[in-house]
Amino acid sequence: MMDGPRSDMGRWGGNPLQPPTTPSPEPQPDRDRDRYRDLDPDRDHRSRRGGARSFWARCCGCCSCRNREDDDWGPEPSGSRGSRNRGSRNRRPESRGSGVNAAGDGTIREGMLVVTGVDLLSSRSDQNRREHHTDEFEYDELIVRRGQPFQLVLFLNRPYESSDRIALELLIGNNPEVGKGTHVIIPVDKGGSGGWKAHVTKASGQNLNLRVHTSPSAIIGKFQFTVRTRCEAGEFQLPFDPQNEIYILFNPWCPEDIVYVDHEDWRQEYVLNESGRIYYGTEAQIGERTWNYGQFDHGVLDACLYILDRRGMPYGGRGDPVSVSRVISAMVNSLDDNGVLIGNWSGDYSRGTNPSAWVGSVEILLSYLRTGYSVPYGQCWVFAGVTTTVLRCLGLATRTVTNFNSAHDTDTSLTMDIYFDENMKPLEHLNHDSVWNFHVWNDCWMKRPDLPSGFDGWQVVDATPQETSSGIFCCGPCSVESIKNGLVYMKYDTPFIFAEVNSDKVYWQRQEDGSFKIVYVEEKAIGTLIVTKAISSNMREDITHIYKHPEGSEAERKAVETAAAHGSKPNVYATRDSAEDVAMQVEAQDAVTGQDLTVSVVLTNRGSSQRTVKLHLYLSVTYYTGVTGSIFKESKKEVALAPGASDQVTMPVAYKEYRPHLVDQGAMLLNVSGHVKESGQVLAKQHTFRVRTPDLSLTLLGAAVVGQECEVQIIFKNPLPITLTSVVFRLEGSGLQRPKVLNVGDIGGNETVTLRQTFVPVRPGPRQLIASLDSPQLSQVHGVIQVDVAPASGGRFFSEAGGDSRSGESIPMASRGGA
C-alpha cells in the first residue's frame, strides 16, 4: 500500500506547520450522475450471437422445444438485447402503461393471464420489512436482504390455473444479462438456480400469494421488477413501475451469505445501531464523541448505491463484499475519483466545514448525492464514521475503531524511524515517518474466500487517504488475523496496517562522522491501545488483543521481526545496544483549554551504582497526525540518582505560553532525551498530551412522541477569556432531527449561553440527539442526550413529518450570562 506518498496530509513539505493551499471544495461533479455508467465490455456479446433462445426457453427448460417461429414472442422487459435493438441505451421496460402481449401491440386477448397489480408488502410494518430487519429504513420501497425469502401478492384478471406459467424478473444496470447476475429470471413453481426460486403459497380468487427466495450471493443494489405470464391465449408482460423497485442488501442473518455474523447482539450493534462512539485524543487522555451514523435515514441508501455508481463499479462485482468494501474505502475520500469527502489537515477550513464540527454522516452523504460534489472537509474520524454508515447501510457488520499512537510508515521499513542530532534534538527535516496521536478506521466482518483458510472475520478498511494501494488511495479489506501475526504478504495492504499497530519506534543519533546509529528502540510505543464502542452499551471496549499478541511476548516479537524482515530495513535489529538501568516515565497534568498545566519526567535508578542523567525537554504543538510545529519551550536539567532512588523533573506551561501555538485537537508533543554519564545509556521518549475542550449540556424539555413537537435546551460556557466569533451549532439525530445548522454569532469570553430548539420525532424507540459547536477560536465541542420516543397515539408507528434540515439559520440565544 505504499506506492507513493499522499498529496494532502502527513508532513507538509519543508515546514510542517506551513501546509499547502486549502484543498478546494469544488471538484468536478459527475455530469451524468443520475444514469448508471455502462462499463461492461461484453455488453453487446449477446447481440452478436443474433437472436439465440427465446425468453421462456432461457427461463424454463421445459419451454425450449417450441418451434423456431415462436422464439421471440414478446419483447423482454428490459427491451430486446438481440440485434433487433442493439442501439437501445436504456434497455428497461417502459414506465407505467398497458401490458404487452406476444404481438407487442398492447392488445389483451380473452383468456390471457394478466397481472393487474403487485403488492410487494413493502410497508415498514409489513412482514417482509420486519423479517428482513429493514423496517427502520425511511423508505416505502421493498428492502430485503439476500438469501432470505420474502412474500408478495400478484393481482390477476382471473383465477390462476395449473397450466399457467409465471416468471418474475429482476433487472439492474444498463445492460442486464443473465450470465452476469444482473438479469434474474425466476419461474414460479419450476425450481430455480443459484438460490433463486419462487412458489405459490396461496391462490385465492384472483389473488396469488408467492414466496420468493433470493440468492445468498446476489448482487446488491436497486432492482427493477416485472412479471411475465404465458397461457394458451397468449403471453403478457407487466410494465415497469418505479413503485415496484426492490432493494437487495447483504445479509448478516443468512448463514449462506459470506457476511454472516453468528451473534445476534453483534448484528444489533454493528448493523442496526444508528449511532455510536468515536474515540480520540491520546492514550492517557481519551476523548469520546457520539456519531450519528443514520444509515436508515431517507436518502442515505440511495447515496450509498450512488457511491458505487460514481466509481463505475461493474454491477456483476457488487455481490462480493471484498470488492464492495474496497471500493467504498476508495470512494469515501475524494482523491483519485471525486469521492465523498475532501481531506484537510491544514487548519484552514474557511471554504467548508471544520471536520470537528460534524456530528454525523447524514448531512455529508445527502449533500454528495444531491450535488455530486465532494464535501469539504474530513479527517480520519469523519472518513471512518461515513464508512461505518455506508457499510452498515449495505448490510455489512461494521464498527469504528481507534488506534492510539498509530504509526505512518513512509519508507516500507515497518519501523518508525526518528532522527536526532548529537545533542538528541529532533531533526525534523529527516523525520518523515510520523506517529499519529490516534487514527480511526473500520472493521467489517466477512469471510475471505480469496485468502487461505484462517483469515475470515474482522477485516480492516481505512478510507483516510494516507498512501496509495495499487495506485489508488484506498486501504483494505485486510484480515486482522494477518496483521496480528505479521503476515504482511497477505492482501490487501497488510504491511501498512501492521506498521500502524505494531511497529517499533527506532531512535537514531547522528555521530561525529555524520553517520547515524541506533541508540534506543521503543518496543511498546506503537498501537498502544486499540478500542471501539462496546456492544449494547456506551462503554469503551479494548480490542488490542485481536490485533496484537501481548506486548513483549515471544509471539509478538516474532510477528514484529517477521514483518520487518519483509521491509526495506530487514537488519535493523542487528545493531541494537543494551545496558539500561535508568528508567524514565513522562506525565502531563489534565487541563481544560484556557488553563495552565504542568508536565513532569520521573527518573528511576534501577541499578546498584550512582547515576547522573543530563536531561533535555523540548515542547512543541502537534497536529494529531504527528505533524509538529517549532519548539516553543525547552528545559535542561542534570539529575543525580542514588541506587534505587527516583526523582521528578517538572516543567510548568502557562496558557499564555501555549495559546499562540495551539492547533486542532489542542495537542502538544514533549520530546525528552537524556544521557547517563556513567554508563553511556541514552534515554529517549516522545509524549503527546492534549488540553481538553468543554462539553455541551443538552436537556429535553418534555416528553418525546412520534409526530409531536418536542423541545431541547443546549447550554454552553466559553472556557476562554477571549470572544468566540462566528459560532455555529449543529444538531442531528436519526429518527429525531434531520441535520440542522444554527448560526449564533459571537460568544464573549467566559460567557454562558442557552438556546432552545424544537424537533419532531419520526420513529419511536431510544434515539440519540447530538450537537456540536464550532468557531475559529474553539472546536471539538460536543454534547449528546438520549431521547426515548413513544409511538404516536392511535397506534401510528412512523411519522412522515421529520425535523427539517434548514441550513445556516440564525438563532437568538435564550439567555446569556457571565462566568
N, C-alpha and C positions, 0 to 999 in steps of 0.2 A: 504494500500500500504506500510505498514511498517513491513513486515515480518522479515526483517533482515537488518543490516547495509550494506552499499555498500562497496566494497572492494578496489576501486581505486580512491576515492576522498573524499571530506569532510575534517575532521580534521585528519591529518596524524599521527596516533599513539600517542606517548608521546610528541614529539616535532613537532609542526605544520609545521615548515619550514624544517623538515628533512623527505621528502617524501620517500616512498619505491622505490625500483629499477624501472627505467623507464619501462613502460609497453612494452612488446615485440611486434614488428610489424609483427611477423611471426606465427600467429595461424595456426592450421592445416586447409588446404583448403578442400573444398568439392571434394572428389576424383572423383565423378561421376556427376559433376555439369551440364553437358550437357544432362543428362537424367532426366526426371521427376521422382520423387520418388512416388511409389505407396503405399500410407498409408491407402488405403481403405480396412477395414476388411471384407467387403462384396463383394470383387471383384469376387469371384467365385460363388456367390449366384445364378446368372442366369445359370451358368454352371450346378449346382446341380439340377436345375429344368429339365434338359435334353431335349433340343430342344425347347420347348414352341412354341409360334406362329411365323410365318414367318415374314420377314421384312415388306412386304406390309400389312400383317394383323395388325401389330403394327402401321404402318404408317397411314393406312386409314381404317376406319370401314367397308367400302363397299367391301373391299378385304378379309374379314375374313371368307367368306363362301366357299372358294375354297376347293378342295379335299385335303386330307391329303398328297397324294403323291406330291402335288405341293408346299408343305410347304417351303422347303429350295431350292428355285430355283435360287440361285446365292449367292456367298459369300458377306457378308456385307462389307462395305468399310473399316471398322476397323479390318477386319479379323473376323472369327466366334467367338462369345463369348459363344457358346454352348460347349457341352462336346467333340465335334469333335476336338477342337483345344485348349484345356484347357492349354496346355503348352506354348502357344504363349505369350511372354513377351511384345512385341511391337505390339499391335493389331491395326494397321493403314493400310490404303490402300497402295498398293505398289507404289513406286515412278513412275515417268513418264513411260508410256508404253501404250500398247494396252488396250482398254476397255475390259470388261469381259461380257460374256453372261451367260445364265442360266446354261450351261454346265461347265462354268468356264475355257474353253479352249481358250478364246480369239477370237473365230470364230464370225464374224459379218455376220448374215444372211440377206438375201434380205428382205427389208421392215422394219427391225428394226429401231427404232429411236435412232440414235447415236449422242451423243454430241461431236462434233469435236473440240470445244474450248469454252472458257468462257472469257468474258470481264467484270471484276468487276468494271470498271470505277474508278480505284483506283489512277489515276494520281492526283497530288496535285491541279491541276487546274480544275479537273473534278467536276461535280455537287455533287457527293457523299461527297467528302472531304470538299468542301466548305459548304454544308448544315449541315454537322456534326461538323463543326468548328475544323477540324483536318488537314486542308491544310498546317499548319505551320510545321507539323511533317516532318522531313527529312527522310521519308520512301517512298518506291514505293508501298508497300502493301496497301490493303484497311484497313483503320482505321475508325470505326464507333462508335457511342455512342448508348447505348441500349435504347429501347423504341422508336426508331425513324426509319422510313423506309429508305431503300437505293435501288438503281437501279442496275441491272446487265443485261447482254445480253448473251444468250446461242446461240452458232452457231451449227446448226444441219445439218445432211446429207440429209434431205428432209424437206418439209414444215410440220409444226405442225398441227395435226388433233385433233378434239374434243375428239376422243376416246383414244388418247394417255394419258398416265399417267406419270407425272414427280414428283419427290420428291428431295428436296435439303436436304443435311445433313451437320451439323456442329459437329465436334468432338474435345474434349480437354481432355488431361490426358492420363494415361497409360491404363485405363480400362473404356472407355466411357460407360455410362449407361443412358438410357432414364430417369429412375426414379430419378437420381441424377442431371439431367440437363446438364450432360457432353456429352450426345449424343442427338442432337436435330434433329428431322426429320420434315421437312416442306413440306407437299403435296401441289402442285401448284393447285390453284383454288378448293381446297377441304376443305376450312375452316382452322381451326388451333386451337391450345390450348395454354394456358398460355401466350398469346400475340404474339406467333409465327404464321405467316401466309405469304403466297405468292400468287400473282395473276398475270396473263398476262396483260400487258398494251398495247402491240403491237406485232402482228405476221406479219412479212414482209418477204416473201420468206422463206429462210432457217434460218432467224434470229428470235429469240424470246426474247422480252424485258419483264423483270419481275420486280415487285416491292415487296421487301421483308421487312416484319415487324419483328423486334426483340422484345423480351420480356423486359419490363422495370425492371424486376428483374433478368435478365440474368446474368450468371457467367461472370466475366471479365477475359480477357486473350486472348491468340492467338489460334484461332480455325483452324483446318484443314477443308477443304471444298471439297465436291464431289457432284455429281448428279447421280440419278438413273432414268432410264426410263423403261416403260413397254408398250408393244402393242401386237397385235396378233402374230407378228413374233418372239417375244421373249423379253428378258429383257437385259438392258445394264447398266453398271456402269462406270462412268468417273474415270479414275485413279487419284490418288492424285498427285497434282503438288504443290511444295513449293511456287511457284509464286501466287498461289490462296489462300494462308493463309489469314485469316481475324482476325484483332484485334478488340475486343469489349471492350468498356470502360464505366465507369459510365457516366450518362448524366444529368448534372445540368440544361439543357434546357428542359427536359421532365417532365411535371407535375406529371406523374405517377411514376417516379423514386424517391426513398426516399432521394436522394441527391439534389433534385430540388431546385433551387435558383430563386426567383421571382423578380430579379432585373438584368437587362442586364448590367448595369455598374459594379455590383458586379461580374458577370460572366467574364466580360472582365478583371477585375483586379485580381480576386482570382483564375481563371482557366487559362486564356490565357496570362497574363503578364509573360514574361520570365525573368524579373529582378525585384528587389525590394530593399527596405532599411531595414537594421537591426540596431537597436539602442542599445547602450552600454554605459558604464561609470557610472555616478551617477545621481540622480535626478536633482541636481543643475548644473551638468556639463555633459550634454548628448552629446555623440558622435554618429555619424552615419556613416554607410558604405554601399556601394552598393553591392548587391549579385547577381551573375548570376545564376538564377535557371536552365535555359537551358533545360526545360522539353521537348522541341521539337527537341533537337539535336539528330543526328543519334546515335543509340545505347542506348540511355537513357531509352526508353520504354522497351527494352529487359532487361536492368539492373533492372528496377522496377519489372518486372514479375519474374526475376530470384530471387529476394529477397523473394518473396512468395514461390517459389520452394525450395529455400535453407532452409527455415524454415520448409518445409514439410507441408504447409497448404493444407488441403484437397480441391480439386477443387470444391466440392459441396458447400463449405462455402465462395467461392470467389465472390458471388453475394451480400454479406452482408457488407456494408461499416463499420459497427461497428466492425465486426471481422477483416476486412482488415486493418483498421486504427490501431487496437490494435496490430496486427502482425507487422505492419510497425514500431510502437513505440518500439517494442522489437528488431527488426532486424537492425535498423539504428545504434544501439550501438553493440559492439562486445561481451559483456558479455553474458554468457549462451550458445550462439549459433553461435559464429564466424561471427557476423554480419558485417555491412559495415565499421564502424569507431571504432578505439580504442581510448577510452578516456584517456587523460593525463593532469593532473593538477600539474605536478611535477616541471615544469620549465626547464626540460632537454628534448629537442626534437631532440637530435643528431641522433636518429635512425629513424627519419621520418620527417614530415613537421610540423613546428610550426602552431598551429591552427589559429593564427592571420594572417598567410601568405596566406591562401586560399582566393580566390576571387569568388568562385562559386562551384556548386555541380558536374559539368560535369566530371571533371578530377577524382573526388573521385568515382563516380558511374561507370565510364568506367573502372577504374582500378580494382574495385571489380568484375565486370563482366568478365574482361579479365583474371584475375589471380585466383579468388576465395579466395584470402587472404583479411583479414581485413586491412583497410588503416590506417596508423598512420599519424597524430593524430587529435582528435577532442575535442572541448569544446562546451558549450551549444549552442552558435550561429551557430556552424558548424552542430551539430546534427539537429537543427531546420531548417537551410537552406536546408539541404539534405531532410528532411522530407517534407518540402514545395514542393520541386521538385518532389518527388515520388508521393505525393497525388494529386498534380495538374496534373501530367502526367497521372495518372489513372482516372482522371475526377472528383475529389473531390475539391470543392471550399475551398481553404486553405490560411491562412495568417500567417505570422511570427510575434509573439507577444513578447514584452519585458516588464517584471515586475521589477520595481526598488524597492530596499530594499525587496528582496524576501527571505522569511524565509525557513529554512531547519529544520523541526521539527523531532528530532530523537527518542523521547520517547512517542509519541502519546498523548502528553498533550494538543496539539493545542494551546500552548503558547510558546513564545521564552524566555527561562529562562537564565538569565545572573547572575553569582555569583561573589561577591566581598568580600574582607576581611574587617576587622573592619575599615580600613582607606579608603575603597572604591577603592582599587586597584584590577583590574580584576584577578580572579582566573582561569587562562586559562585551567588548568587541569580539571576543573569541567564544563567548558563551551562547552558542546558537541553540543548543538543547535548552528546554525550559521545563520547569515543574509548575503545573497549574495548581493553585490552592485547592481547587476542586474542578471536576469535569463531570458533566451529566450526559448519559447516553441511555440506551434502551436495551432491555432483554425481551425477546419474544420466544414463544415456546413452539417447537415443531420437531418432527423427525427430519433427519438429513439423509435421504436415500442417495445423495450424491457423494457421501463420505463413507469410509469404512464403518462397521458397526461400533457402537460405543460412544457416538458423538451426537445422539439425539438430545432433546431437552432444551435448555435455555441457550439462545443464540444472541450474541451482541450485534446490535445495529446502531450505528452512530451517524447522525445526519449533519453534525457540525463539520464544516469543511476545513480539515487540517492538512491532509496530504492526499494526493491523488491515488486512486486504485484503478489500474488498467487505463490510466489517462483521464479518469473521471473523479470528481470529488464525491466519493461515496465510501462507505465502510460497512462491511458485513454482508450477510449474516456470518458470524464467526462463532463456532462452538465454544462455550465456556469451558468444557472439558479439555479441549485442546489448549486453551490458554493456561489452565491450571497445571498442565504437565509440560509446558514449554514446547509443544509440538508446532513450531512456527511454520512448518511447511504445509499445514492444513489450510484450505481455503475457507473463508475469504479474509485476508488482511490480518491474520494472526500475529505476525511479527510486530506490527504497530500497536495492537491492543495489548499484547503481552508486555511490551515496554511500558505502557501506560500504568500497569498494575503491579509489575513485579521485576522491574529492572533495578540495578544498584546505582547509587549516586557515587560517582568516582571523582575525587578531588585531585587535580593536577597542579603542581607548583613549578613555576619557572626556575630553572637552575642558572648558575652564573654563566654557563656557556650558551644559554638561550634555549636549551632543550627543556622538556617537561618530564617530571617524574610523579608517579602516583604516590601521594603522601597519606591518603586516607580513603577507605571505601566504606560508605554508609549503606549497610545492607537492609535496613528497615525503614528507609525514608520514602519509598515509593509505594503507592497503593496501600497506605497505612490503615485505611478504613473504607469499606465499600458498603453502602446502605441503600435501602429502599423503604417505602411505606409498608408496614406490616399488614397482613390480611385481616380484614374485619375490624380494624382499629386505626387510630391516627398515631400509633406508636411507631418508632423507628426500628427497623429490623436490620441487624448486621448480617450481611451475606458474604463477607470477606472469604469465608471458608470454602465457598463454592468456586471462587476464582483462584485461590491460592492454598497450598499446603501450609501448615503452621510455620510462621516465620522462624528461620533458623534450623528447621528440621532437615533431616537428610533428604527427604523427598523434595522439599522446597529448594534447597541448594542445588540438587540435581536438575530440577526444572530450569533454574536460572542459568546454570552453566551449560545445559543442553541448548537452550535458546541462544546464549551468547556465542556458542560455537558456530552457529549459522549466521552470525552478524559480521560486521565489517572489521571488528577488532577481536578475533577469536582468542588471542593470547593475553587479553587484558589482565586476567587473574594471575598470570605467572610472575608479575613484577611487584607483588604486594609485600610491604614490610609490616612487621607486627611489633610487639613490646609496648603494650598500652596499660599503664597503671593509674592514669588520671582520667576520671570520668567527668563529663560535662552535661548539664541539663539547663535548658533555656525555658523561661516562663514569661508571660505577659499578663498584666492586670486586665481584668474585664472592664470595659468602659463603653459608655454611650457617646456617640458623636457630639462634640462640644465639650467634653470633659478632658481633664489632664489624665495621664496614665504613667505607669512605670513598667519597664522591662528589667528582668534580672537574669543573671547567669550563676548557677550553683556549680562549684568545682569540688570534687571529692578525690582525695588521695587514697587509693586502694592498696598502695604498696607499703613496704616496711622502711622506706627511706624518705627523707625530706625532699619535697619537690617545689620548684619555683616556676610559676607559669606567667609568661608575658602574654597578656590578653588584649585583643583588638575587637572593638564593637563598631559596626557600620550600619546605620539605619537609613532606609530609603522607602519611598512608597512603591507600590506594585499593583499592576492590574492583576485580576485573578488568574490571568493566563501566564503569569510568571514574567511578564514584561515589566522591567524595573525602571525607575527614574534615577536621577542623580542622588548621591548621598547627601542628606541634609543635616545629619548629626552623627558624630563619632566620638569614641572614648577609648583611652588606652590605660590599662592598669597592669601592675605587677603584683601577683599574689603568692605568698609563701604558705605552703601547706605541710603541716606535720603529718607523720604517718597516721593514716586512718581518719584524718581531720577533713572538714568541709568548710567552705567559705562562700559568701554570696557577694556578687558584684551587681550593683543596680545602676540603671540609667533612667532618670525621670524625663518625661516628654510632655511638655505643655501643649495645650490646644493651639495656642498662637504659633507654636513651632511647626506643627504638622498641618494646620489648616491650609496654608497656601499651596501645599503639595498634594493634598488628598485627591484621589481619583475614584472611579467607580468601585463599588464594593467596600470602600473605606479600609483597604488592606495595606499593611506595611510589612517590609521584609528586614529582619535583623540578621546580618551576616556576622558570625562570631568565629574568630580564628585565634589560635594560641600556639605557643611553643614552650615545651618543657625543657628548661635549661640543662638539667642533669642528664636526661635520657634521650633528648632529641625528639621525643614524641610530638607529633603535630595534632592539634585539635582543630576541628572544623565543624561548623553547624550552620544551617540556614533555618531560621524560624519565622514563619509567617503568622501574623495575627491581624485582627481587624477590630475596628470600633463599631459597635452595634448601632442600629437605627431603631427609632421607636415604632410601636405598633399603632394601628388604627383601632379604635374601640367601636364595635357595632352593637346596637341594641335593637331588638324587634319591638315595635310598639303595637301590640295587639296580636290576635290570632291570625294564622295564615290559612286561607281556604281557597281551593281551586276556583278561579273566575272572579274572586273578590279582591278589591284593592287592599293592599297592606302597606305599612309604613316602616321604614328603618331609619335609625338615628346613627350618625357617624360623628365621633369626637376625635380631634387630633390636637396635640400640643407640640408646638415647634420647639425642639430642644436647643436650637441655635440662638445666639444673641443677635443674629442678623435676619433681615427680611427675606422670606421666600417669595420669589416673583413667579408670575405666570403659572400658578399652581393648578394642576389638573388631577381630578379624581377619575377613576374608572370603577365601574360596578358591573358585575356579571354573575350569573348563576343558572345552570341548566334547570329548566322547568320553572324558573322563577323570573329571571330578567335577562332579556337579550343584551348584548354588550352595549354599555352606555358610557359616554364620555362627558364629564362635567367640568367646565372651566370656572374656577372660583376666585381668580385674581391673585392678590398678594396676601401673605400672612406675615404679620410683624414678628420681630424677634421675641422668643419665649411666649408667644401668644397662643391661646387656646381657642379653637373654632368648633362650631357644631353645625351640621347640616342634616336635613331630612329629605328622604326620597321615598316615593311610592312605587310599588310594583304590583303586578297581577300574576299570581302563580297559575301555571297552566297544567302542571302534573302533580299528583299527590305523592306523599311519602317524605322521607328525610332528604333534605336538599342543603346545598352549601351556597351561601351568598358571599361573594368575595369582592373586596375593594382594594384599591391601591392609590397612592399619592405620588406625584412626581413633580419636581421643579428643577431648574438648573442648579440650585444650591443643595438639594437633598433628594435622594431617590431611595429605592429599595424599602419603601414603607408600605406595609400591607395589613390587612385585617380580614377576618372571616367570622361568620356566625352560622350555626346550623339552624335551619328553618324546617320544622315539621309541619308539612302541609296536609290539611284534612281534605277528603273528597268533597265535592260540591254537594249541597243539599239536593235532594231529588235523585240521588244516585248517579249524577253526571260525573264520570271519572276523569275525563280530559276536557280542557277548555281550549278553544281555538284562539282566544284572546290572550296574546302573550305580552309581556312587558315590552315597551317599544325600544328601539335601538337608536334613538336620537344621538347625534354626534356633535360635539362642540357646543353643547348647551351651556349658557352662563347661569350659574346658580348663586343666589344670595345666601350668605350664611345665616342660620337661625340666631346665633349668638356668637359674640367674640369676647374674649376675656384675656386678662394679663396672666402672668406666671402664677 
